[in-house]
Amino acid sequence: MTAADGVLQTATEQEEIDKVYRNLVTFVNSGLRDKNPKFIPDKDKTPRSALYEFESATPGKTVPFGLNYLKPEDTKIYNKGDKVKAIQPTETTYVENDGSGRWTFKGYDYDSQVIDKDDVFFTGEVGIYADTI
């Protein structure tokens, strides 16, 4: 074996290594570029909801649990672009069980909202006033 044969053999081995490497890279990349990509849901068609919550307008007072029963419930399903009008609560006054005050609904932060990327939230403001009854 001559020195030239050794160089030729080394070159051939390198070509084989390169070929294996190219095949490996092609194999790995083929998994990244799937010809049939998995289903990705269209966010524009995801059903959305309108949700309601109450926030205290009286400093230092937290909204009592009983007020949760007065929140409206919107059972409609909305899609992107739909305009949602706030549902007013059927009762606008809540008297605490101990008679310490009367919570009164003042209004929502928005009259209506348009569905975009997520559900819409309407925050109702309620305030407490000394009960004079």
N, C-alpha and C positions, 0 to 999 in steps of 0.2 A: 504494500500500500504506500503510495507516494503522498507527499504533502498536499498535492492538488486533489487527490482522492478524498483526503480528510476534510478539506474545505468544502468540496462538493457534497459530501455526506452531511456536514454541519448545516449547509444551506438547505438541503432537502429536509432535514429534521425541523428546521425553523419554519419551512413552508407548511409542514404537517401541523406544527403547533399553531401557526397562524390560521390554518384551515379549521382546526378544532375550535379555536377561539371564535372565529367568525360564525361557525355553526352554533356555538353556545350563545353568542350575542343575538343571533337571529332567532333562536329558540326563545330566549328570555323576552325579547322585544315582541315576538308574536303574541305572547300572553298579554302584553300591555296594549296592543292594538287589536283587540278582539273584533273579529268580523261581525259578530252578533252581540253587541254590547247589552249588558243587563238593563232591564227596564228601569228608567229613572222617572218618577212621577213628575208631571207637569205642575209646578207650584201654582200656576195660574188657575188650575182646575181643582185644587185642594179645597174641600168645603170649609167654610169659616163660620164663626158664631159671633153674636153680640152678647157681651157679658156686662153685668152691672155690679157696682159696689158703692157703699156709702162711706163718707169721710166726715169726721167731726169738724164743724166750723167753730166750735167752742174750745178755746185754748184750755189745755189740761184735762179735757174730758175725752174718753174713748167711747166709740159707738157701742151701745149695748147689743148683746147677742140677739135679743128679741127683734131688733130692726132688720135682721137678715130675712125674716119672714115677709117683710114688706117689699123686698126687692122684686122687681118684675123679672119674669123669666121669658126670654125670647127663644122659642123653639124652632124658628125658621133657620134654614141652612142658606148661607150666602156664598157667593163666588167673587173673585177679584173684579172690581169695578162696580159692584152693587152698592147703592146708597142705602144706609141704614138710619132710620129715624128713631131717636130714643123713645122708649116706651115709658110713659109716666106711671108712677106707682098708683095703685087704686086707693090706698090710704096714705095720707101725707102727714099724719100725726101719730106719735107713739108715746104713751104715758108709761113711765117706769113703774114697776110693781110696787115699789116702796113709796110712790107718790112724790119723789124728790124732784121731779122735773118732767117737762114735756118736750120731746124731740120733734122738730118740725122740718120737713123736707123743703129746701130752698130752691133746688134746681140742679141740673146736670152741667158738667163742664162743656159739653157740646150738645147742640140740638140734633145734629145728624153727623155721620161720618161715612166716608167711602172706604170700602174694603180694599186693602192694598196687599201687603205681604202676610199679615197675621190677623187674628181675631181683633175686633174692636172692643174697647172698654169705655163704658160711660161711668164716670164717677159722680155720684150724687152728693150734694152737700147738705148735711143736716145739722141743726143747731139746737141747743138746749136752753129752755127758758124756765124760770121759776114758776111752778104750778100755782095758780091763784084760785083754784077751785076749792 
